[in-house]
């Protein structure tokens, strides 16, 4: 029977110095992943890049798999944080405002460091990574669903379905840009087109609504 590989951190940092050390380690992991690829990612290479001892890494992470999981968690949690924040800001606003804000925010956060997004898209799919993606995607979908329910000038009869399709219509095209299928130099035009797609879809599947107030 094969031994199960530990993929969770050994412990979570609590003191400021420990938190800073872990951040340095995770950033070094990203840099090694970008420059050398997952095949050549080792704790020793990460330690060298981070300027810490290998023992410092093993204090928090048992192996490179745990490092990769931590990096993926951090990246996707940040994306979900941004989407949740913009959804909170847009509560009660118009369909056009919501479509523009959510689309622009998603493109911006994924393209903030496209090389990181690209490297993480290349991680092998398995039960653990799939569960992380599902969890963070679920956070974004929940925030968007709640937001659409507050739309000032439109109502949606199938909110869960609309949310899933709307979210998917953002993820797919952005992945094309992150992976280089669409040149990054066209990001501004890309965002404009994707916004028009998002708003157009939301208009088509919604019912105009007026509160009766001016």
CORZIUR-V111220 format. One record per residue. N is the residue number from 0. RES is the residue in one letter. PHI is phi in whole degrees, 0 to 359 (none if undefined). D_FIRST is the distance of its C-alpha to the first C-alpha in Angstrom with 1 decimal. Layout:
N_RES_PHI_D_FIRST / N_RES_PHI_D_FIRST
This chain:
0_X_none_0.0 / 1_X_287_3.8 / 2_X_282_6.6 / 3_X_287_9.1 / 4_X_281_12.4 / 5_X_286_15.4 / 6_X_238_18.1 / 7_X_263_20.8 / 8_X_302_23.7 / 9_X_293_23.6 / 10_X_204_27.1 / 11_X_262_29.9 / 12_X_289_33.2 / 13_X_239_36.2 / 14_X_277_39.0 / 15_X_303_40.9 / 16_X_295_40.0 / 17_X_294_36.3 / 18_X_299_36.5 / 19_X_296_38.5 / 20_X_297_36.0 / 21_X_296_33.1 / 22_X_298_35.4 / 23_X_297_36.2 / 24_X_297_32.5 / 25_X_293_31.8 / 26_X_294_34.9 / 27_X_296_33.9 / 28_X_300_30.6 / 29_X_298_32.6 / 30_X_296_34.9 / 31_X_294_32.3 / 32_X_298_30.6 / 33_X_290_34.1 / 34_X_276_35.4 / 35_X_239_32.4 / 36_X_90_29.8 / 37_X_295_26.2 / 38_X_299_25.2 / 39_X_259_27.2 / 40_X_282_26.5 / 41_X_225_25.3 / 42_X_297_25.9 / 43_X_295_28.4 / 44_X_293_30.4 / 45_X_296_30.5 / 46_X_299_31.7 / 47_X_297_34.4 / 48_X_293_35.5 / 49_X_280_35.7 / 50_X_75_37.5 / 51_X_233_35.1 / 52_X_280_32.9 / 53_X_299_29.2 / 54_X_299_29.0 / 55_X_296_30.8 / 56_X_292_28.2 / 57_X_294_25.3 / 58_X_296_27.4 / 59_X_246_26.9 / 60_X_231_24.0 / 61_X_286_20.7 / 62_X_194_20.3 / 63_X_291_22.0 / 64_X_298_20.0 / 65_X_294_21.5 / 66_X_298_24.8 / 67_X_297_24.8 / 68_X_297_24.0 / 69_X_296_26.8 / 70_X_296_29.2 / 71_X_296_28.5 / 72_X_302_29.1 / 73_X_298_32.3 / 74_X_295_33.6 / 75_X_288_33.1 / 76_X_296_34.3 / 77_X_295_37.4 / 78_X_301_38.1 / 79_X_296_37.7 / 80_X_301_40.0 / 81_X_295_42.7 / 82_X_296_42.6 / 83_X_298_42.9 / 84_X_294_45.8 / 85_X_290_47.7 / 86_X_295_47.2 / 87_X_295_48.7 / 88_X_293_51.6 / 89_X_266_52.3 / 90_X_306_52.5 / 91_X_80_55.7 / 92_X_267_56.6 / 93_X_286_57.5 / 94_X_301_55.2 / 95_X_299_56.2 / 96_X_296_55.5 / 97_X_296_52.1 / 98_X_300_51.1 / 99_X_294_52.4 / 100_X_293_50.9 / 101_X_293_47.3 / 102_X_297_47.2 / 103_X_298_48.7 / 104_X_294_46.5 / 105_X_294_43.3 / 106_X_299_44.5 / 107_X_297_45.6 / 108_X_289_42.5 / 109_X_285_40.3 / 110_X_261_42.8 / 111_X_301_43.4 / 112_X_225_40.9 / 113_X_300_40.1 / 114_X_294_38.2 / 115_X_288_35.7 / 116_X_302_35.4 / 117_X_297_35.0 / 118_X_296_32.2 / 119_X_286_30.2 / 120_X_297_30.8 / 121_X_277_28.9 / 122_X_293_25.6 / 123_X_296_22.8 / 124_X_277_22.5 / 125_X_209_19.4 / 126_X_300_18.9 / 127_X_288_20.0 / 128_X_295_22.9 / 129_X_297_24.0 / 130_X_291_24.2 / 131_X_293_26.3 / 132_X_299_28.6 / 133_X_296_29.0 / 134_X_295_29.8 / 135_X_286_32.4 / 136_X_297_33.8 / 137_X_298_34.3 / 138_X_299_36.2 / 139_X_295_38.5 / 140_X_295_39.1 / 141_X_297_39.9 / 142_X_296_42.4 / 143_X_292_44.0 / 144_X_300_44.2 / 145_X_297_46.0 / 146_X_296_48.3 / 147_X_300_49.3 / 148_X_293_50.2 / 149_X_257_52.8 / 150_X_308_54.4 / 151_X_286_58.1 / 152_X_233_59.3 / 153_X_205_56.7 / 154_X_232_54.6 / 155_X_238_51.4 / 156_X_283_50.9 / 157_X_241_47.2 / 158_X_298_46.1 / 159_X_296_42.3 / 160_X_294_42.6 / 161_X_300_45.0 / 162_X_298_42.9 / 163_X_297_39.8 / 164_X_290_42.0 / 165_X_301_43.8 / 166_X_298_40.7 / 167_X_297_39.2 / 168_X_290_42.6 / 169_X_271_42.2 / 170_X_297_38.6 / 171_X_300_38.9 / 172_X_299_42.1 / 173_X_295_41.2 / 174_X_298_38.0 / 175_X_299_40.3 / 176_X_288_42.3 / 177_X_300_39.5 / 178_X_275_37.9 / 179_X_97_41.4 / 180_X_294_42.3 / 181_X_245_45.3 / 182_X_302_47.0 / 183_X_296_46.7 / 184_X_295_50.5 / 185_X_260_51.0 / 186_X_302_49.3 / 187_X_295_52.6 / 188_X_295_53.5 / 189_X_302_49.9 / 190_X_297_50.0 / 191_X_298_53.4 / 192_X_297_52.2 / 193_X_293_49.1 / 194_X_296_51.2 / 195_X_297_53.6 / 196_X_297_50.8 / 197_X_296_49.4 / 198_X_295_52.9 / 199_X_299_53.9 / 200_X_295_50.9 / 201_X_299_51.4 / 202_X_295_55.1 / 203_X_293_54.4 / 204_X_258_52.1 / 205_X_247_54.1 / 206_X_248_57.4 / 207_X_304_60.0 / 208_X_220_60.8 / 209_X_227_63.6 / 210_X_284_63.9 / 211_X_87_67.7 / 212_X_250_68.3 / 213_X_263_69.8
